[in-house]
Amino acid sequence: MNFHQSPHTFVRQVNLKVQNLDRSLAYYQEVIGFKILNQSATKAELTTDGKTVLLSIEQLNDALPKQNHTTGLYHFALLLPKRSDLANVVRHFSALNMRIGSSDHLVSEALYLSDPDGNGIEIYADRDSDQWSWHEGTVDMATEPLNFTDLLSSGGESAWKSLPAGTIMGHIHLHVSRLNEAEHFYTKGLGFEVVNRYGAQALFISTGKYHHHIALNTWAGVGAPPPHPKSPGLESFVMVFPNEEARNRVITQLREIGASVQEESGHFVTEDPSGNRIQLHI
């Protein structure tokens, strides 16, 4: 978990728009294993440790069905403390007869599913960073079958109750309109480094040599438009900087490349070229 604390810049929280708060809360508590930290009539903040908000969900007025082939969220990714925790999640999903996707990415092992609005979710456990392979600044990643037999033999046989308290927001994966524009914004503006490329379709970026804090792809189509404001999906995500000096430096860089940075409710907010909103916190 050292890649998600100072001196690194990382994603701490994801804020979603949903059609029905009660339906989403039932799913995120009973299936995913979150706990409610704060709740109002239309919004809830979800936690695993009882103090840190990882996911915020807000019900839209007059919501439309989720749109496809737009920019926005591909998935948010919850990072578990241990591999045995991932084994526990597999057993939990199996007991619920859930249909899930899965992959071995070499750097991590992951499960994939979607919430009732179609928002993508990854739940994963990292392999030790000394097992990651780097070549000239690029980390080796792949999409291979997950070895469930080996995973389930790793332990974690305690009864499922909820996500472990040490769960954090590991990364976010976004649909963007054009990859070159997104790369310029996230590297020259926000200061991330490209650590892996998937041809001309996707790239993975991080600080501090993590395998990725953010991923960007054009799988919704090159030139994809932003979603309708009433469509469920990403409202914004929270990026955390190690200190005010680092954030101010990034704000200057963003303005130098022509990106807008505004202050809203005491926080600085920017948008990438595809309309994905980012809150800049310390």
Secondary structure as GFF3:
##gff-version 3
##sequence-region A 1 282
A	DSSP	three_ten_helix	2	4	.	.	.	ID=ss1
A	DSSP	beta_strand	10	18	.	.	.	ID=ss2
A	DSSP	alpha_helix	21	27	.	.	.	ID=ss3
A	DSSP	pi_helix	28	32	.	.	.	ID=ss4
A	DSSP	beta_strand	35	39	.	.	.	ID=ss5
A	DSSP	beta_strand	43	47	.	.	.	ID=ss6
A	DSSP	beta_strand	53	59	.	.	.	ID=ss7
A	DSSP	beta_strand	72	79	.	.	.	ID=ss8
A	DSSP	alpha_helix	83	95	.	.	.	ID=ss9
A	DSSP	beta_strand	101	104	.	.	.	ID=ss10
A	DSSP	beta_strand	108	114	.	.	.	ID=ss11
A	DSSP	beta_strand	120	126	.	.	.	ID=ss12
A	DSSP	three_ten_helix	129	131	.	.	.	ID=ss13
A	DSSP	beta_strand	134	135	.	.	.	ID=ss14
A	DSSP	beta_strand	138	139	.	.	.	ID=ss15
A	DSSP	alpha_helix	148	152	.	.	.	ID=ss16
A	DSSP	beta_strand	168	175	.	.	.	ID=ss17
A	DSSP	alpha_helix	179	184	.	.	.	ID=ss18
A	DSSP	pi_helix	185	189	.	.	.	ID=ss19
A	DSSP	beta_strand	193	198	.	.	.	ID=ss20
A	DSSP	beta_strand	202	206	.	.	.	ID=ss21
A	DSSP	beta_strand	214	217	.	.	.	ID=ss22
A	DSSP	beta_strand	233	240	.	.	.	ID=ss23
A	DSSP	alpha_helix	244	256	.	.	.	ID=ss24
A	DSSP	beta_strand	261	264	.	.	.	ID=ss25
A	DSSP	beta_strand	267	271	.	.	.	ID=ss26
A	DSSP	beta_strand	277	281	.	.	.	ID=ss27
###
